[in-house]
Amino acid sequence: MSSTPASSATSAFTTFWLYKANATRHGLSESDRVDAIHSIDEALESRKSAVELRASYSTVGLSAGVDLILWLVAKDPAAFQELGAALHHSPAAKSIDLVHAYLGSASTSQYDPNHGPAFMRGLAPKRYLSVYPFTKTPNWYLLPFEERRQLMIEHGKMGNEFPSVQTNTVSSFGIADQEFVVALEDDDPAILIQMVQRLRAAAVREFTHVDTPIFLGLRKELTEALRDTL
């Protein structure tokens, strides 16, 4: 199954499924490996009307503790649960473990109605993905809204200095440990480093509580990413 750009919409749910291969993979025959890969591809293909695979990423050699990232988009999070259950009972489940599921709801920013996640605007995925959970300090929410808005405007202007980077921030309040999921995309990871380093100087940085662990993935076709994993 090939990765495709997400369709434009006003709101959606998205999740990043991060998998780690376990020791069982060492005992797989080539036939077993093919069956495991096919089971994932078939599960995604049969549910593509409800769940879109934005892209798949191999993190082998790039991020310890995770080997594969599947970035999924749906209107109803129940579609993620149905797909997850299918994968949980597939042949692939014996060899790969889901270690993180970063779920969030995507819409336009409360601070700037003209800004929203890149995937919601129909932009194609880039070569590299950096994804991590994000939580602000309690004091951030005690600031007046207008003060928060001005700080975020400053933050946004700094980010605009790196026009090639596609930003995707989704909300996870009340449905996950983190408050947001941040996903940054670019064809050159050096640009991601430069942008995040630049944003460290933003005043809003004072209100960051959690922004790790960070996982970097290289976008590949699903079958290729799965072969890296298995």
PyMOL commands that set and color helices and strands:
alter all, ss='L'
color gray80, all
select helices_A, chain A and resi 23-27+30-46+78-88+91-94+118-121+138-142+145-159+189-199+203-207+222-229
alter helices_A, ss='H'
color red, helices_A
select strands_A, chain A and resi 12-21+52-58+68-74+96-106+128-136+166-171+180-186+208-210+215-220
alter strands_A, ss='S'
color yellow, strands_A
deselect
rebuild
show_as cartoon
